[in-house]
């Protein structure tokens, strides 16, 4: 591992590399949980060329890698991650609007909230449901952010991705399978850019939908404490939060991790939670819901660095 890591490091420490490299970077600085041990390398790739170079070298060296956004649905082990974490910088953080086509062209590193606000400023409808959703466009697309009735994938005209074997690839949104909190993107497929369809609408209608959505979030979600958002996907025809509350686990605690008193499908960091605390609480909830209802809750949170 040391030999391979040094070979990778030689590329990353090259002055010509278009980005920044942070060895042994604590992932607690890069997740909304504020939890996580160090990544062997955290790399900010500022161009497609830099992304390609770091991925290709990691693949050649047999070093694991993952591209992340703002870490809003990520739980990193306390021991960290013995691989490369890639974030998308400069060239992936651009956004433009084509008035003739009524479409946004958005880099995967752009915060979803920025696109929602830009659409609102231009009186464009179609993204109001995403107001208040954390994370980047890339992360939101990978998990198809939204609800069962409104989701980001329904707005995708086209998406451009990069993968080690296929390089850059642009596909119509219709070629992607958009499910509830799921997509057909391959695990090693990095979303680079997307094209989103919107339409002109009454600004008061847009504002009303956004304000209603924000009010609902503030009332029903523990927004003031570090979390990863919803921990589990809702089972078909039911609510994960309801099931967890019914088995008496609302407020349950392991170390510094607690099932929120506001919404049972949130696990919050009370200040000193470890990744182990959160994972143990997740597994306990899964076991108790399975025992009580025969339902296997599927986590939305992505686990990184765990055995």
N, C-alpha and C positions, 0 to 999 in steps of 0.2 A: 504493500500500500504506500509505503514511504517513497519508493522509487517512482511509482506511477504519479503520486501526488506532486513530487518535485518536477516531473516532466510537465505536468499540467501547470504548475506554478511558474515555470520558465516562460510559458506563453503569456500567462496573466500578468506577469511582472514586466513584460516587454513595454517600453515607452510608447510604442506604436499602437498598442491596444486601445481601441476606442471605447473607453469606459473606465470604471473604477473597481478596484479589487480590495476586499476587506477580509484578511485571514482571521480565522477563529472569531467570527462576529457573533455576539449573543443574539439569538433569534427573539429574545424577549423584547428587543427594540423594534421588531418587525412584524409582530402579531398583535391583533386587537385584544388577545387574552393577556398580553404583557407577560407571557410565559415562554420558556424555551431556552435550552442550552445552546452552545456555539455551533455554527456551521463551519466546516473546514475552510470553505471560502464562501463569501457572499460577493457576487459579481453584479455590477450594474452595467448592462450592455447598452450602449448609446446608439447603435446602428445595427442593421441586419447583418452586416459583415462581422461585427463583434459577436453577435449572437451565434452566427454560424461557426466562428472560430472556437469559441469556448465550448459549444456543444460537441463539435467534431473532436476536439482534443479530449474532452471528458470521455466520449465514446471510445476513442482509441486507447485510452489509458484504463478503461474499465472502471472509471470512477462514477458513482451514481450522481445524477443531477435532477433538479426540478426547477421549473419557472413558477414564481409566485407573484401575486399582486401586492395587496396591502395586508395580507395575512388575516383577513377577516373571517375565514372559516378554517383556520389552520391551528392544530395543536402539535407543538414540537416537543419531543422528549426532553427531560431534564438533562440527559447525557449529551444532547445535541444531535447533529447530523453529520456523518462522516462522508460528506459529498459536497457538491456545489449547488448553492442556491442562486438562481439568476433572477434579477429584476430588470424590467425594461425601462430605459431612460430616454433621453432627448428625442430621438427620431420617432419613438413610439408614443410620444405625449403630445401629438398634434391633432387638431380637429378642424374641419372646415365644413361649411354647409353649401350645398349646391341648390340654389333657389329654383332653377329650372326643373330639376328632378325631384325637389323636396326630399333631399336625402342628406344625412350626415355621413362624412367619412372620418372615422375615428380610430386613432391608434390605440392599441390594447392597453397601454400604460396610462391612459386618461382616466381620471376618477369618474365613475358613473354619475355621481352627483353633478359634475361639471356639465355633462351632456344634458341632463335633466333641466338644469338651470338655463342653459343656452336655448333649449327648445322653448322653455317658458318665456324667455325674453323676446323670442321671435314669434310668439303666439302659435306654436306648433304643437299639435297633440299627438299622443301615442306613447309617451314615456312617463306620464304622471304617476302610474302605479309604482315606479321605482324611486320616487322621492324619499330621501332618508336612507336609502340602501347604501351601505358602505362598500368599499372596494373599488377595483378598477373594472373597466369594460371587459378586459380579457378574462378576469376571474368571474365576472357576472355572466359572461357568455358560456364559459365552461360548465357552470352549474345551472345555467338557464334560470337566472334569478327571476323571481316573481311568484305568482300563486297559480293555482290550478286554472284560474279563469283568465289571467293576464300574465304574460311572460315575455322576456326580452327576445327570445328566439323568434317570436312571431313578427318581430320588426326587422329581422336580418334579411337584407337583399343579397348580400354576398359576404364572405369571410375569407381572409387570407391567413394562412398558417405556415409555419416552418417545422419540418421534421428532419432528422438526420438522413433518412433514406430518400425522401422525396424533395427536399429543399423547400422552396417557396411554392405554395399552391393556392390558387384562388378558386373558390367553389360557390355556387349559388346557395343561398340559405336553405332552399328546398332539398338539397342533397344531405343536409345534416338532420339527424333524428333528434328532435327536441322533445324531451319528456319532462315529467314533473321532477325538478331538481336533478335532471340528468341530460346528457348529450352523448353523441356518438364520436366525439373527438377522441383520438387515441391518447394514451397516457403520455407519450413522448412528443405530442403535437403541440407546438407553441402557437397560440393565437397572436397574430401580429397586427391585424387591422380588420375593421368591419365597415360595412355600409348599412346604415339604418334608415328605414322609411318612416316618414312622419307626414302629417297633413295639417294645413292651416285650420284653426278653430277659434272660437270666441275666447279671448283671454280670460274672461270672467268664469267661463266653464272650466278652463284649465286650472285656474287658481283655486276654484272650489274643490276640484278633485284632489289637488295637491294638499290643500289645507286639511281636508277631511282625512286623508291618508296619514299626514303627520300627526294629527290629533289622536288618531287611533293608535299609532305607534307609541306616542308619549304616554298614553293611558294604559296600554297593555304590555309594554316591554320595559325591562330594566336598563334604560339607556344611560344611566349615570354610572354604571359599573362595567369593568372590563369583561367581555364575553366574546363568543364566536357567533352570536346570533342564535337562531334555532339550532338545537343540537341534533334533533331527529327529524326525518321526513315524516309527514303525516301519513298514517296508513290509509288505504283506500276507504273512503266513507267515514273516517273518524279523525280525531285530533290527538296528536301525541301528547300535547299539554294536558288534555282532559284525562287520558289514561294514567299519566304520571301522577296527577293530582288525586285521582280515584284510589290509587294504591297507597296514598298517604305520604308521598315523598316530597311534596312541596315544602321547601325549607330544609330538607335533609342536607347534611353536611359531611364532607370528608376533608379533614385538614382545613385549608383555606378556600376550598371550593364548595359552593352551595347551590342547590336548586333554588332558583329565584322565587321569592315570595310573591312577585308580581306576575310571572308567567312560568309555569312549571317546565316548559320546553326550553328554558334558558338555564345554563349553569354559569354562575358568575364567579369571578375572582375577587374574594373579599379583601385582597391586599397581599396575602402571603401564600397563595395557592401554588402548588407544583403541578406539573403535567401529570404526575402519578396520581395526585388527588383527583384531578378532573377525570382521568381515564377510569379510575376505580369507581367513581360515582356513575359514570356512563354505563359501565358493565353491570353495576348493581341495579340500575334502572332497567336495563335490558332483561336481566334475569327475572326481576320481580314482575314486569309486565308480561313476560312470556309465561310465567307460572300462573298469573291471575287470569290472563285472557287468551293465552295461546298465540299471541301476536309478537313477531320479532321486529322490534324497532330498528330501523336502518339509520345509522348516523349520517348527518350532512357534513359534519366536521371531517376534515382530512387529517390523518395521523402521519406524522413524519418523524423518523428516527427511532421508532419503537421496534422491538424484536418481533 
